[in-house]
Amino acid sequence: MLIEKTAWPSNKICAAMISVNLDAEFFGKIYYPDVNVDEGDILRLGRTGIRFGLPKLLEVLDRFEVKATFFIPGAVVKRYPEAVASIVERGHEIGCHGNNHEILAHMTVKEQREALTEARDLLTKAAGKAPAGFRMPEGEISEETLALVKTLGFSYSSSLSDDDVPYVRESCGLLELPIHWELFDLPYFAFTFDPPIPPGQSRSARMDDVLKNWLYELEGARRFGTLFNLQLDPQAIGEQGRIFMLEELLTEIQKAEDVWVTTGEEIASFFGA
């Protein structure tokens, strides 16, 4: 083996975390940080994801008896309380994804504290308990941000792409559950005319190719004992022709019988965070 395998519970050889970034129309800030999320294709796609994509995603998770981790901006809690309630009612984990999908590295520590405190309080009220997990909004964060996240009471971050297994970041003592772009559905499929996403209006990826990428990554996680941390957005995976990708992936995970399918909070607890 190229690496020393991580020890996972119940004799499982790797872990799979199904995470969802419930950004709604705030997804547009990934590509255009200053975009007006209250108009145009950005708003229409965001609302469609909440209205049609999210119910399809929740139905599949229910059917496969999988608990996911939903990272939600505070502003989405305020705009779509019924949608967030439907997630909580099913027993999924709720984590923080910023407040207004802001670029935290462009803010002072005081501004970051105010934004993340408001988001944490909104999520706590919605879920009935304080969120354990944090995932940075798209953009940049700093070591100051991660230290602040720790002081605000979060147990873990799932924001960085610098490893394949959970680790404790020495600078702040915060557990990190790494992510990777190839396991994020939105960059494969996001498309709007106004503003142009992606720039140049290239075609969306073939679903078979994306699913094959995910299945290869799953096999890699099983071979090397790592964390398979899938990121989903209802606007992408919740489309009627794409939801089958998740069904196929979950079928393969369950067929393997050696993958610990769990939430970020449970992983953090296992590692003592």
Backbone as CSV, one residue per row, in Angstrom:
resi,resn,N_x,N_y,N_z,CA_x,CA_y,CA_z,C_x,C_y,C_z
1,MET,0.827,-1.195,0.000,0.000,0.000,0.000,0.871,1.259,0.000
2,LEU,0.343,2.293,-0.615,1.084,3.544,-0.691,0.959,4.360,0.591
3,ILE,-0.119,4.113,1.350,-0.333,4.860,2.578,-0.730,3.902,3.677
4,GLU,-0.616,4.373,4.904,-1.114,3.596,6.035,-2.609,3.837,6.154
5,LYS,-3.391,2.774,6.116,-4.833,2.922,6.105,-5.350,3.479,7.430
6,THR,-6.395,4.304,7.321,-7.092,4.799,8.495,-7.964,3.686,9.065
7,ALA,-8.025,3.588,10.376,-8.889,2.602,11.020,-10.301,3.162,11.117
8,TRP,-11.244,2.474,10.499,-12.642,2.874,10.532,-13.426,1.910,11.422
9,PRO,-14.585,2.310,11.926,-15.324,1.456,12.864,-15.980,0.251,12.184
10,SER,-16.331,-0.737,13.005,-17.099,-1.921,12.574,-16.442,-2.664,11.423
11,ASN,-15.099,-2.645,11.407,-14.329,-3.376,10.389,-14.591,-2.888,8.962
12,LYS,-15.060,-1.649,8.825,-15.227,-1.072,7.500,-13.865,-0.646,6.963
13,ILE,-13.704,-0.688,5.639,-12.391,-0.383,5.071,-12.261,1.068,4.620
14,CYS,-13.372,1.780,4.521,-13.336,3.198,4.174,-14.637,3.834,4.633
15,ALA,-14.748,5.148,4.463,-15.958,5.868,4.866,-16.504,6.647,3.675
16,ALA,-17.821,6.789,3.633,-18.484,7.605,2.612,-19.388,8.601,3.307
17,MET,-19.179,9.850,3.016,-19.987,10.933,3.558,-20.748,11.577,2.406
18,ILE,-22.068,11.485,2.433,-22.892,12.124,1.410,-23.262,13.506,1.923
19,SER,-22.692,14.528,1.327,-22.945,15.896,1.782,-23.663,16.676,0.696
20,VAL,-24.465,17.624,1.132,-25.281,18.433,0.227,-25.049,19.902,0.532
21,ASN,-24.707,20.669,-0.486,-24.586,22.118,-0.345,-25.907,22.747,-0.781
22,LEU,-26.729,23.125,0.190,-28.054,23.670,-0.119,-27.932,25.177,-0.310
23,ASP,-27.416,25.562,-1.473,-27.124,26.968,-1.737,-28.288,27.724,-2.357
24,ALA,-29.267,26.999,-2.947,-30.350,27.648,-3.685,-29.743,28.653,-4.668
25,GLU,-30.306,29.853,-4.774,-29.798,30.822,-5.743,-28.424,31.372,-5.386
26,PHE,-27.983,31.152,-4.151,-26.667,31.657,-3.753,-25.529,30.899,-4.440
27,PHE,-25.857,29.818,-5.153,-24.822,29.111,-5.902,-24.144,30.040,-6.898
28,GLY,-24.864,31.053,-7.386,-24.294,31.968,-8.364,-23.064,32.695,-7.863
29,LYS,-22.956,32.832,-6.537,-21.810,33.536,-5.973,-20.518,32.733,-6.101
30,ILE,-20.631,31.435,-6.403,-19.432,30.642,-6.676,-18.703,31.219,-7.887
31,TYR,-19.470,31.652,-8.867,-18.908,32.115,-10.134,-18.803,33.628,-10.197
32,TYR,-19.770,34.330,-9.591,-19.803,35.794,-9.610,-20.129,36.263,-8.199
33,PRO,-19.114,36.550,-7.376,-19.348,36.876,-5.962,-20.310,38.039,-5.733
34,ASP,-20.395,38.970,-6.679,-21.242,40.151,-6.504,-22.570,40.051,-7.256
35,VAL,-22.924,38.866,-7.739,-24.134,38.723,-8.529,-25.382,39.003,-7.686
36,ASN,-26.405,39.551,-8.317,-27.694,39.757,-7.668,-28.450,38.428,-7.710
37,VAL,-28.642,37.810,-6.576,-29.282,36.490,-6.540,-30.801,36.581,-6.616
38,ASP,-31.331,37.768,-6.725,-32.781,37.965,-6.724,-33.359,38.213,-8.108
39,GLU,-32.636,37.824,-9.153,-33.161,38.028,-10.498,-32.527,37.046,-11.471
40,GLY,-33.140,36.909,-12.617,-32.569,36.160,-13.733,-32.480,34.660,-13.528
41,ASP,-31.627,34.035,-14.349,-31.459,32.590,-14.327,-30.991,32.089,-12.967
42,ILE,-30.185,32.898,-12.278,-29.676,32.503,-10.967,-30.834,32.217,-10.015
43,LEU,-31.771,33.137,-9.937,-32.912,32.967,-9.041,-33.800,31.814,-9.490
44,ARG,-34.059,31.718,-10.782,-34.944,30.665,-11.282,-34.358,29.279,-11.011
45,LEU,-33.066,29.112,-11.259,-32.455,27.810,-11.035,-32.410,27.471,-9.550
46,GLY,-32.132,28.480,-8.720,-32.116,28.241,-7.281,-33.458,27.778,-6.766
47,ARG,-34.514,28.439,-7.185,-35.858,28.063,-6.740,-36.258,26.690,-7.275
48,THR,-35.867,26.401,-8.508,-36.186,25.092,-9.081,-35.503,23.977,-8.299
49,GLY,-34.259,24.210,-7.895,-33.548,23.202,-7.112,-34.234,22.903,-5.798
50,ILE,-34.738,23.938,-5.143,-35.437,23.754,-3.872,-36.788,23.081,-4.091
51,ARG,-37.514,23.526,-5.101,-38.886,23.040,-5.307,-38.935,21.622,-5.869
52,PHE,-38.061,21.310,-6.826,-38.141,20.023,-7.515,-36.954,19.100,-7.193
53,GLY,-35.748,19.668,-7.152,-34.572,18.834,-6.942,-34.468,18.267,-5.539
54,LEU,-34.712,19.101,-4.540,-34.569,18.655,-3.156,-35.505,17.503,-2.815
55,PRO,-36.800,17.549,-3.170,-37.664,16.396,-2.858,-37.185,15.090,-3.492
56,LYS,-36.683,15.148,-4.727,-36.150,13.927,-5.356,-34.954,13.398,-4.577
57,LEU,-34.064,14.301,-4.186,-32.878,13.900,-3.425,-33.260,13.288,-2.081
58,LEU,-34.187,13.912,-1.383,-34.607,13.399,-0.081,-35.282,12.035,-0.211
59,GLU,-36.049,11.841,-1.281,-36.713,10.554,-1.482,-35.695,9.444,-1.668
60,VAL,-34.649,9.691,-2.434,-33.619,8.670,-2.656,-32.877,8.370,-1.349
61,LEU,-32.533,9.396,-0.609,-31.842,9.174,0.668,-32.730,8.369,1.614
62,ASP,-34.026,8.670,1.640,-34.956,7.894,2.467,-34.973,6.431,2.035
63,ARG,-35.077,6.206,0.744,-35.220,4.849,0.234,-33.984,4.004,0.511
64,PHE,-32.808,4.620,0.453,-31.569,3.895,0.726,-31.178,3.958,2.203
65,GLU,-32.013,4.624,3.004,-31.780,4.747,4.449,-30.413,5.354,4.751
66,VAL,-30.099,6.429,4.020,-28.836,7.136,4.179,-29.094,8.492,4.836
67,LYS,-28.334,8.794,5.870,-28.372,10.111,6.480,-27.238,10.952,5.891
68,ALA,-27.593,12.106,5.367,-26.622,12.989,4.740,-26.330,14.183,5.629
69,THR,-25.307,14.924,5.255,-24.951,16.165,5.934,-25.237,17.325,4.992
70,PHE,-26.153,18.206,5.384,-26.552,19.346,4.561,-25.864,20.606,5.087
71,PHE,-25.006,21.199,4.258,-24.368,22.465,4.606,-25.202,23.592,3.999
72,ILE,-25.687,24.495,4.872,-26.691,25.472,4.463,-26.273,26.884,4.893
73,PRO,-26.285,27.859,3.988,-26.055,29.249,4.389,-27.220,29.763,5.243
74,GLY,-26.915,30.673,6.147,-27.965,31.240,6.986,-29.075,31.877,6.174
75,ALA,-28.726,32.549,5.074,-29.729,33.218,4.250,-30.716,32.230,3.645
76,VAL,-30.271,31.002,3.353,-31.171,29.987,2.794,-32.155,29.515,3.862
77,VAL,-31.701,29.454,5.116,-32.610,29.106,6.216,-33.744,30.116,6.287
78,LYS,-33.415,31.391,6.108,-34.440,32.433,6.188,-35.362,32.414,4.977
79,ARG,-34.833,32.105,3.802,-35.642,32.144,2.580,-36.504,30.893,2.400
80,TYR,-35.991,29.756,2.852,-36.678,28.482,2.589,-36.821,27.668,3.884
81,PRO,-37.508,28.197,4.869,-37.621,27.482,6.153,-38.317,26.134,6.023
82,GLU,-39.302,26.021,5.133,-40.009,24.750,4.988,-39.083,23.678,4.418
83,ALA,-38.238,24.059,3.473,-37.297,23.104,2.896,-36.313,22.618,3.943
84,VAL,-35.798,23.535,4.751,-34.858,23.149,5.803,-35.554,22.265,6.825
85,ALA,-36.795,22.573,7.154,-37.553,21.752,8.104,-37.729,20.336,7.583
86,SER,-37.944,20.183,6.273,-38.121,18.847,5.701,-36.849,18.026,5.814
87,ILE,-35.712,18.684,5.783,-34.423,17.997,5.952,-34.248,17.558,7.401
88,VAL,-34.533,18.471,8.310,-34.386,18.181,9.738,-35.317,17.050,10.160
89,GLU,-36.555,17.069,9.659,-37.541,16.053,10.026,-37.085,14.650,9.668
90,ARG,-36.265,14.539,8.649,-35.788,13.222,8.217,-34.531,12.781,8.953
91,GLY,-34.049,13.598,9.848,-32.906,13.206,10.667,-31.555,13.431,10.047
92,HIS,-31.476,14.256,8.991,-30.179,14.551,8.390,-29.428,15.581,9.238
93,GLU,-28.120,15.566,9.102,-27.296,16.539,9.820,-27.349,17.891,9.114
94,ILE,-27.351,18.962,9.898,-27.334,20.321,9.374,-26.011,20.984,9.756
95,GLY,-25.287,21.486,8.748,-24.031,22.180,8.983,-24.067,23.582,8.405
96,CYS,-23.061,24.359,8.709,-22.996,25.775,8.318,-22.209,25.954,7.023
97,HIS,-22.763,26.758,6.114,-22.111,27.059,4.839,-22.025,28.568,4.647
98,GLY,-21.603,29.241,5.730,-21.566,30.693,5.701,-22.946,31.272,5.962
99,ASN,-23.055,32.584,5.809,-24.327,33.248,6.055,-24.987,33.694,4.756
100,ASN,-24.247,34.456,3.937,-24.748,34.889,2.633,-23.844,34.392,1.511
101,HIS,-23.213,33.244,1.736,-22.269,32.669,0.775,-21.154,33.661,0.467
102,GLU,-20.667,34.311,1.507,-19.654,35.336,1.367,-18.256,34.731,1.223
103,ILE,-17.330,35.508,0.683,-15.923,35.104,0.647,-15.308,35.548,1.965
104,LEU,-15.127,34.632,2.862,-14.728,34.978,4.224,-13.336,35.606,4.287
105,ALA,-12.447,35.208,3.389,-11.085,35.743,3.414,-11.044,37.227,3.086
106,HIS,-12.104,37.767,2.484,-12.153,39.193,2.143,-12.760,40.028,3.263
107,MET,-13.062,39.393,4.383,-13.714,40.074,5.496,-12.779,40.155,6.693
108,THR,-13.002,41.128,7.547,-12.241,41.200,8.783,-12.691,40.069,9.708
109,VAL,-11.897,39.798,10.713,-12.267,38.751,11.674,-13.585,39.106,12.361
110,LYS,-13.773,40.388,12.668,-15.016,40.818,13.296,-16.207,40.559,12.378
111,GLU,-16.061,40.891,11.089,-17.142,40.669,10.130,-17.434,39.185,9.969
112,GLN,-16.378,38.386,9.939,-16.567,36.938,9.839,-17.305,36.395,11.063
113,ARG,-16.908,36.867,12.223,-17.547,36.404,13.456,-19.044,36.741,13.447
114,GLU,-19.366,37.944,13.037,-20.773,38.361,13.001,-21.565,37.500,12.021
115,ALA,-21.000,37.263,10.836,-21.703,36.475,9.817,-21.896,35.034,10.266
116,LEU,-20.841,34.416,10.784,-20.924,33.006,11.163,-21.739,32.806,12.435
117,THR,-21.730,33.789,13.312,-22.565,33.695,14.517,-24.037,33.750,14.140
118,GLU,-24.388,34.654,13.223,-25.777,34.730,12.783,-26.201,33.430,12.112
119,ALA,-25.335,32.901,11.237,-25.654,31.647,10.550,-25.795,30.503,11.538
120,ARG,-24.871,30.407,12.474,-24.935,29.342,13.490,-26.231,29.418,14.277
121,ASP,-26.632,30.628,14.663,-27.853,30.778,15.460,-29.102,30.416,14.649
122,LEU,-29.132,30.788,13.373,-30.258,30.425,12.517,-30.358,28.910,12.353
123,LEU,-29.217,28.257,12.151,-29.192,26.804,11.983,-29.566,26.092,13.274
124,THR,-29.113,26.636,14.395,-29.445,26.046,15.694,-30.951,26.079,15.927
125,LYS,-31.563,27.195,15.602,-33.014,27.313,15.771,-33.750,26.354,14.848
126,ALA,-33.259,26.210,13.610,-33.929,25.347,12.638,-33.780,23.875,12.981
127,ALA,-32.604,23.492,13.473,-32.322,22.076,13.718,-32.615,21.636,15.146
128,GLY,-32.748,22.599,16.050,-32.980,22.241,17.448,-31.713,21.927,18.200
129,LYS,-30.568,22.085,17.552,-29.276,21.914,18.215,-28.216,22.636,17.395
130,ALA,-27.111,22.956,18.035,-26.048,23.695,17.359,-25.382,22.831,16.297
131,PRO,-25.055,23.401,15.147,-24.384,22.625,14.103,-22.957,22.263,14.515
132,ALA,-22.551,21.045,14.176,-21.186,20.602,14.466,-20.236,20.914,13.327
133,GLY,-20.765,20.949,12.095,-19.905,21.057,10.929,-19.953,22.398,10.239
134,PHE,-18.843,22.733,9.589,-18.700,23.968,8.824,-18.072,23.628,7.478
135,ARG,-18.619,24.192,6.425,-17.992,24.127,5.103,-17.935,25.534,4.554
136,MET,-16.754,25.935,4.128,-16.614,27.307,3.661,-17.468,27.546,2.430
137,PRO,-18.049,28.750,2.321,-18.651,29.137,1.043,-17.534,29.187,-0.001
138,GLU,-17.908,29.175,-1.266,-16.870,29.169,-2.296,-16.033,30.432,-2.201
139,GLY,-14.777,30.301,-2.570,-13.863,31.424,-2.450,-12.676,31.022,-1.610
140,GLU,-12.245,31.896,-0.752,-11.052,31.643,0.033,-11.334,31.835,1.512
141,ILE,-10.634,31.045,2.323,-10.632,31.268,3.756,-9.190,31.301,4.224
142,SER,-8.989,31.705,5.452,-7.649,31.806,6.011,-7.568,30.979,7.284
143,GLU,-6.369,30.880,7.813,-6.202,30.189,9.094,-6.994,30.906,10.185
144,GLU,-7.133,32.230,10.054,-7.946,32.978,11.014,-9.391,32.504,10.990
145,THR,-9.895,32.211,9.790,-11.273,31.729,9.668,-11.443,30.404,10.386
146,LEU,-10.522,29.476,10.153,-10.631,28.153,10.775,-10.508,28.249,12.291
147,ALA,-9.642,29.127,12.762,-9.528,29.321,14.210,-10.828,29.892,14.768
148,LEU,-11.444,30.815,14.042,-12.715,31.390,14.468,-13.806,30.327,14.490
149,VAL,-13.842,29.484,13.483,-14.821,28.394,13.431,-14.698,27.519,14.678
150,LYS,-13.476,27.249,15.072,-13.244,26.439,16.277,-13.770,27.148,17.521
151,THR,-13.491,28.431,17.648,-13.927,29.160,18.848,-15.446,29.333,18.894
152,LEU,-16.104,29.271,17.737,-17.560,29.397,17.700,-18.257,28.076,18.032
153,GLY,-17.485,27.048,18.318,-18.067,25.805,18.810,-18.262,24.715,17.785
154,PHE,-17.793,24.915,16.558,-17.911,23.861,15.551,-16.888,22.760,15.826
155,SER,-17.267,21.514,15.563,-16.391,20.376,15.829,-15.473,20.061,14.662
156,TYR,-15.913,20.390,13.455,-15.097,20.037,12.301,-15.375,20.983,11.146
157,SER,-14.431,20.986,10.201,-14.571,21.677,8.926,-14.517,20.632,7.819
158,SER,-15.220,20.910,6.725,-15.113,20.083,5.522,-14.977,21.038,4.351
159,SER,-13.786,21.606,4.228,-13.588,22.754,3.338,-12.371,22.641,2.431
160,LEU,-11.374,21.875,2.814,-10.071,21.887,2.143,-9.858,20.615,1.335
161,SER,-8.956,20.707,0.357,-8.702,19.586,-0.555,-7.252,19.134,-0.479
162,ASP,-6.756,19.039,0.753,-5.330,18.787,0.933,-5.010,17.412,1.501
163,ASP,-5.978,16.487,1.517,-5.719,15.134,2.003,-6.866,14.243,1.558
164,ASP,-6.742,12.953,1.847,-7.799,11.997,1.528,-8.440,11.403,2.765
165,VAL,-7.920,11.744,3.938,-8.433,11.211,5.195,-8.606,12.356,6.191
166,PRO,-9.466,12.187,7.170,-9.616,13.227,8.202,-8.300,13.464,8.936
167,TYR,-8.077,14.719,9.298,-6.878,15.069,10.063,-7.167,16.307,10.902
168,VAL,-6.386,16.515,11.921,-6.517,17.700,12.768,-5.540,18.763,12.271
169,ARG,-6.074,19.942,11.986,-5.228,21.034,11.507,-4.482,21.635,12.700
170,GLU,-3.155,21.550,12.663,-2.342,21.904,13.820,-2.529,23.353,14.240
171,SER,-2.720,24.257,13.288,-2.763,25.687,13.611,-3.949,26.054,14.496
172,CYS,-5.049,25.302,14.379,-6.249,25.675,15.123,-6.875,24.523,15.895
173,GLY,-6.384,23.312,15.691,-6.932,22.166,16.401,-8.281,21.708,15.892
174,LEU,-8.655,22.116,14.682,-9.956,21.770,14.116,-9.817,20.541,13.220
175,LEU,-10.729,19.585,13.380,-10.728,18.406,12.527,-11.184,18.793,11.126
176,GLU,-10.470,18.334,10.117,-10.809,18.599,8.728,-11.225,17.301,8.039
177,LEU,-12.384,17.335,7.362,-12.850,16.227,6.540,-12.698,16.674,5.088
178,PRO,-11.621,16.286,4.418,-11.281,16.870,3.113,-12.312,16.583,2.026
179,ILE,-12.350,17.492,1.053,-13.220,17.396,-0.117,-12.357,17.406,-1.371
180,HIS,-12.975,17.052,-2.512,-12.268,17.091,-3.793,-13.244,17.486,-4.889
181,TRP,-12.782,18.290,-5.821,-13.651,18.855,-6.846,-14.281,17.783,-7.715
182,GLU,-13.578,16.684,-7.977,-14.147,15.665,-8.854,-15.356,14.963,-8.233
183,LEU,-15.546,15.150,-6.924,-16.684,14.568,-6.232,-17.760,15.615,-5.926
184,PHE,-17.819,16.671,-6.719,-18.809,17.737,-6.565,-19.598,17.822,-7.867
185,ASP,-20.917,17.643,-7.798,-21.707,17.571,-9.023,-21.900,18.916,-9.726
186,LEU,-21.987,20.012,-8.996,-22.376,21.284,-9.596,-21.420,21.761,-10.698
187,PRO,-20.090,21.695,-10.507,-19.213,22.147,-11.595,-19.369,21.350,-12.887
188,TYR,-19.825,20.119,-12.796,-20.058,19.329,-14.001,-21.290,19.803,-14.778
189,PHE,-22.304,20.305,-14.046,-23.619,20.470,-14.651,-24.191,21.887,-14.627
190,ALA,-23.618,22.801,-13.853,-24.204,24.142,-13.738,-24.204,24.841,-15.094
191,PHE,-25.356,25.456,-15.440,-25.460,26.161,-16.717,-26.535,27.229,-16.605
192,THR,-26.178,28.477,-16.871,-27.152,29.559,-17.015,-26.700,30.477,-18.147
193,PHE,-27.670,31.106,-18.795,-27.342,32.061,-19.852,-26.992,33.431,-19.288
194,ASP,-27.652,33.815,-18.187,-27.498,35.177,-17.680,-27.428,35.171,-16.154
195,PRO,-26.215,35.354,-15.614,-24.911,35.503,-16.270,-24.418,34.167,-16.826
196,PRO,-23.460,34.187,-17.738,-23.035,32.947,-18.391,-22.259,32.030,-17.450
197,ILE,-22.838,30.892,-17.138,-22.187,29.857,-16.331,-22.313,28.551,-17.090
198,PRO,-21.194,27.903,-17.404,-19.814,28.368,-17.235,-19.448,29.413,-18.287
199,PRO,-18.420,30.202,-18.046,-17.990,31.174,-19.052,-17.714,30.472,-20.384
200,GLY,-18.213,31.036,-21.462,-18.048,30.411,-22.766,-19.151,29.444,-23.110
201,GLN,-20.021,29.135,-22.113,-21.198,28.302,-22.337,-20.855,26.935,-22.916
202,SER,-19.820,26.301,-22.375,-19.507,24.938,-22.793,-20.620,24.001,-22.356
203,ARG,-20.721,22.838,-22.975,-21.798,21.911,-22.692,-21.628,21.270,-21.325
204,SER,-22.739,20.820,-20.756,-22.685,20.078,-19.499,-22.017,18.726,-19.739
205,ALA,-21.455,18.167,-18.676,-20.777,16.885,-18.775,-21.773,15.759,-19.024
206,ARG,-21.306,14.677,-19.624,-22.127,13.479,-19.796,-22.312,12.807,-18.435
207,MET,-23.539,12.441,-18.145,-23.827,11.834,-16.849,-23.087,10.521,-16.652
208,ASP,-22.974,9.724,-17.711,-22.258,8.455,-17.595,-20.798,8.676,-17.222
209,ASP,-20.193,9.724,-17.781,-18.792,10.010,-17.474,-18.622,10.435,-16.017
210,VAL,-19.528,11.283,-15.535,-19.441,11.744,-14.150,-19.641,10.578,-13.184
211,LEU,-20.634,9.752,-13.460,-20.866,8.586,-12.602,-19.648,7.673,-12.601
212,LYS,-19.036,7.487,-13.749,-17.839,6.646,-13.812,-16.727,7.248,-12.955
213,ASN,-16.566,8.580,-12.993,-15.583,9.234,-12.129,-15.846,8.892,-10.665
214,TRP,-17.106,9.013,-10.256,-17.453,8.763,-8.855,-17.208,7.310,-8.461
215,LEU,-17.531,6.396,-9.360,-17.327,4.979,-9.046,-15.841,4.641,-8.960
216,TYR,-15.023,5.259,-9.808,-13.578,5.078,-9.689,-13.074,5.630,-8.357
217,GLU,-13.584,6.805,-7.968,-13.177,7.394,-6.693,-13.609,6.505,-5.519
218,LEU,-14.786,5.913,-5.627,-15.247,4.993,-4.587,-14.320,3.784,-4.487
219,GLU,-13.940,3.234,-5.622,-13.027,2.088,-5.607,-11.674,2.492,-5.027
220,GLY,-11.229,3.708,-5.326,-9.990,4.195,-4.746,-10.079,4.314,-3.240
221,ALA,-11.206,4.826,-2.744,-11.395,4.942,-1.297,-11.380,3.568,-0.643
222,ARG,-11.991,2.590,-1.286,-12.005,1.232,-0.725,-10.618,0.614,-0.760
223,ARG,-9.860,0.864,-1.802,-8.523,0.270,-1.902,-7.559,0.877,-0.896
224,PHE,-7.643,2.196,-0.704,-6.655,2.877,0.127,-7.181,3.277,1.497
225,GLY,-8.437,2.960,1.785,-8.966,3.198,3.125,-9.214,4.648,3.454
226,THR,-9.682,5.432,2.488,-9.800,6.876,2.668,-11.258,7.302,2.837
227,LEU,-11.488,8.611,2.812,-12.818,9.186,2.946,-13.352,9.580,1.578
228,PHE,-14.479,9.019,1.208,-15.192,9.370,-0.015,-16.221,10.424,0.378
229,ASN,-15.907,11.691,0.086,-16.726,12.812,0.553,-17.429,13.438,-0.652
230,LEU,-18.634,12.968,-0.936,-19.389,13.423,-2.096,-20.118,14.721,-1.775
231,GLN,-20.023,15.691,-2.707,-20.764,16.944,-2.573,-21.859,16.993,-3.645
232,LEU,-23.088,17.251,-3.202,-24.218,17.330,-4.111,-24.922,18.668,-3.966
233,ASP,-25.591,19.097,-5.029,-26.481,20.244,-4.989,-27.783,19.821,-5.655
234,PRO,-28.939,20.032,-5.013,-30.211,19.603,-5.604,-30.447,20.140,-7.007
235,GLN,-29.842,21.282,-7.347,-30.001,21.835,-8.689,-29.367,20.938,-9.743
236,ALA,-28.337,20.172,-9.332,-27.640,19.287,-10.263,-28.162,17.863,-10.155
237,ILE,-27.954,17.224,-9.004,-28.328,15.821,-8.854,-29.840,15.635,-8.847
238,GLY,-30.600,16.679,-8.515,-32.042,16.556,-8.416,-32.782,16.615,-9.730
239,GLU,-32.061,16.832,-10.840,-32.708,16.791,-12.143,-33.209,15.374,-12.415
240,GLN,-34.328,15.254,-13.149,-34.971,13.956,-13.330,-34.078,12.923,-14.022
241,GLY,-33.135,13.368,-14.837,-32.249,12.423,-15.498,-30.955,12.169,-14.758
242,ARG,-30.716,12.938,-13.699,-29.458,12.793,-12.965,-29.619,12.081,-11.638
243,ILE,-30.835,12.047,-11.112,-31.038,11.413,-9.823,-30.665,9.939,-9.879
244,PHE,-30.699,9.354,-11.083,-30.314,7.956,-11.237,-28.835,7.743,-10.929
245,MET,-28.023,8.779,-11.109,-26.607,8.678,-10.774,-26.434,8.374,-9.293
246,LEU,-27.180,9.082,-8.462,-27.075,8.861,-7.022,-27.598,7.483,-6.657
247,GLU,-28.694,7.071,-7.284,-29.225,5.737,-7.020,-28.197,4.660,-7.360
248,GLU,-27.540,4.798,-8.501,-26.542,3.815,-8.917,-25.352,3.815,-7.959
249,LEU,-24.915,5.002,-7.557,-23.785,5.090,-6.638,-24.113,4.452,-5.297
250,LEU,-25.273,4.767,-4.730,-25.653,4.211,-3.436,-25.852,2.700,-3.524
251,THR,-26.345,2.232,-4.655,-26.473,0.784,-4.857,-25.111,0.116,-4.795
252,GLU,-24.117,0.702,-5.447,-22.772,0.130,-5.435,-22.158,0.190,-4.038
253,ILE,-22.396,1.283,-3.320,-21.870,1.399,-1.959,-22.474,0.323,-1.068
254,GLN,-23.774,0.139,-1.141,-24.414,-0.863,-0.298,-24.030,-2.272,-0.713
255,LYS,-23.832,-2.486,-1.984,-23.422,-3.797,-2.467,-22.043,-4.175,-1.924
256,ALA,-21.174,-3.190,-1.761,-19.816,-3.460,-1.289,-19.795,-3.978,0.151
257,GLU,-20.685,-3.463,0.989,-20.843,-3.899,2.381,-19.642,-3.590,3.275
258,ASP,-18.623,-2.929,2.762,-17.444,-2.633,3.573,-17.195,-1.130,3.695
259,VAL,-18.214,-0.320,3.350,-18.096,1.144,3.395,-18.943,1.670,4.549
260,TRP,-18.337,2.473,5.401,-19.072,3.116,6.498,-19.739,4.363,5.937
261,VAL,-21.050,4.314,5.711,-21.811,5.453,5.198,-22.327,6.236,6.398
262,THR,-21.894,7.468,6.521,-22.141,8.187,7.757,-22.167,9.690,7.521
263,THR,-22.384,10.436,8.586,-22.421,11.900,8.512,-21.106,12.493,9.000
264,GLY,-20.924,13.767,8.691,-19.735,14.445,9.171,-19.641,14.459,10.691
265,GLU,-20.773,14.664,11.339,-20.787,14.712,12.807,-20.365,13.378,13.402
266,GLU,-20.802,12.265,12.806,-20.428,10.954,13.319,-18.943,10.670,13.087
267,ILE,-18.401,11.120,11.971,-16.968,10.974,11.729,-16.183,11.778,12.751
268,ALA,-16.623,13.025,12.986,-15.953,13.866,13.977,-15.985,13.226,15.354
269,SER,-17.117,12.658,15.727,-17.229,11.994,17.013,-16.292,10.789,17.100
270,PHE,-16.184,10.032,16.011,-15.302,8.867,16.002,-13.860,9.269,16.231
271,PHE,-13.465,10.415,15.680,-12.095,10.883,15.851,-11.908,11.756,17.078
272,GLY,-12.925,11.826,17.918,-12.801,12.530,19.191,-12.928,14.023,19.117
273,ALA,-13.491,14.551,18.023,-13.639,16.012,17.896,-14.884,16.503,18.620
